[in-house]
Amino acid sequence: MFYREAGQYKTSYASDMAVFPIRQDLIGVLLILAVAYAAIPAFASDFFISSVMIPFLVFSLAAIGLNVLTGYTGLISLGTGAFMGVGAYACYKLTTIFPGVNIIVWIVVSGFFSAAVGVVFGIPSLRIKGFYLAVATLAAQFFLQWCFVRIPWLYNYNASGAIEVAQRTLFDIPITGPRATPETRYFILLTLVVVLTWFASNLVHGRIGRAWMAVRDMDIAAELMGIKLLDTKLLAFAVSSFYAGVAGAAMMFLWYGGGEASDAFNINQSFNILFMIIIGGLGSLLGAFFGAAFISTLPTILKFGLPAIGIPLAGATAEHLTHILVGGLIIFFLIVEPHGLARLWQIGKQKLRMWPFPY
């Protein structure tokens, strides 16, 4: 009797389409938030927060954005890394021009700049899809990456070409810069992820989400039903790029603390995020978190976790082993379970509903 929904009656369409239609789901999310906000900062080390939790939260945001576009709308994109870079450079320029505004505001606002760029490169999606759309977004990746290197105005004409993150405070507490503690940056990023995940969940459970899924399943039928394909697809590109832009700004200002963004937002980054939603599960917000947790933490576990338990492993070996494991899992999930880890979690919940009775 672990996961029963008997007696939890739905008396309206709104309650049936709620984000948490089952009470156990709400309790589970509240427990996860309690652990994230209380247990991890209290008991985890600074290394764990900086090397595991902050990267996981950053990639979760980026994976949610790509899942909105690919998983829910059925449009393939290979330019997520570039859209993250747009958010990072937009945040850098905004903090330079308006230094008095809080950095958190600019991290969020930078997502709108990335959304505008995403809409521009999403216009061809009305005429092309599949492989050809992937090539178009790949062109966006290379073009934007070229801009990051060849336009000195973006990085304020720094000789190094790097983004410099100055110290910014919130209520006299440093949240960026060398004095910002990992716990502070973690709390800021965690709050951003929680709010934006709640927003994405409401989108995909509402009218907009149903329009996205209709376009994904059959765009011609969706158009015959009255759904405007151009508006729906461009909105998906805008929302996806917004999340990618916020993730890119958070990566540079709350994780890296500066550096050469052209290397951080290259084509490899785009493929990594695509692998996250493939392994985690297409068309599932939970799958975005599963995929981000697996791929973002796997290198750290191999480099530091195995030597900690007595299994020596060189850094280069750990990197090659990471590629082998990720590639093997992608093949496995594409063949055995195309909906990824999220589907396995859903099957587990179904078994809990029927336990202890066989079926």
Phi, psi and omega in degrees: 000042185282327193220064183265140174243009177296135181090350178267080189280146177251120184254001179210162179294324180296319180291327179289331180262016181295157179298322178238080181290341180247134185299324181297327178296317179296318179297318179297318179295319178297322177294319178297317179295323178297318177294318183294319185273333186246306188290314184296311178297331183283324189246339183279151178279164177298325178296316180296318181293316183286323187262343183240302189287315181295314175300321179300316181292320179297311182290333175297316178299313180296320180292323176300316180299314180291327179292327175301319183280311186272314184285319184266329183254343177080022180252124184277137178225134175242024181242020183298320179299320179293320178293328172297320178296323177301316178297320181294313181290324177297318178296321180296315180292321180295319178292332178285318183284321181238074184291342182279346180276143182299140184297329180297322178299316182288330176298318179287316182295328180300334177297330179289326175295318177295324178297319179297318178294321179297323178296319180300314181279352177269352180301320179297347183294343178290330185255334184233158177203175179069226184300319184292324176292323177298321178294321180296317178289331175294322175297321176299320179300311183289324180293313181293323178295324175296320179296323181298332183265323191262355179249097185297335180302329182296324180250029174057033175059029176293139181297328180279344183072018184256157174276127179258123182261111178278165180284129176232148185236160173225114186055044179065016176253121179297128178244344171224164181096178185294336182272352180286127181281156176301324180296318180295313180296325179295316180297317180298313182292320179298318179296318176300316181295318180298313181295314182289329175292318176300318179296315180295322179296319177293325178296310186286340178269358182251199184298319181296317179296321178294324177294319177301313182292329176295318177295322179296316185287316177195104186292328179294314178296322179297320179293322178294333178280356177106003179280128179280112187296315183298313181297318182293316181291318179294325176295321177296318177297320181295313181295316179299314181291328176300312179296321178295320179295317177296319178297320179294318177296318178294323178299316185282324188261333183249350180243293184290322185075027180114172179135184180276106184290337181297329178278330183283335186241045180270188184295330178297324177295320178298317179292322179301317180290324175297319177297326180298315183283336176290313180287318181289319180135121177287142178070034180210124176294323177297324178297327177297320179289319178299311181296318178295320180296320183290307187285325182285331182265342183300313179299322180293320179296318182290321183284322187243329183289314181295314176298331180293334179258012174098010179253101182292137181209120180290158182298317180294321178296319178298321179294316178295320179295325177298314179297321181294314181294315180296315179298317178296320179292325177298314178298317181300311184290325178295329181270312188271311184220089184299340181270006168071200183296331180297323178291322177296321176295321178294320177296320177299320178294323177297321179293323177294329179292327184265348182298139005263020185270137179286158175205000000 
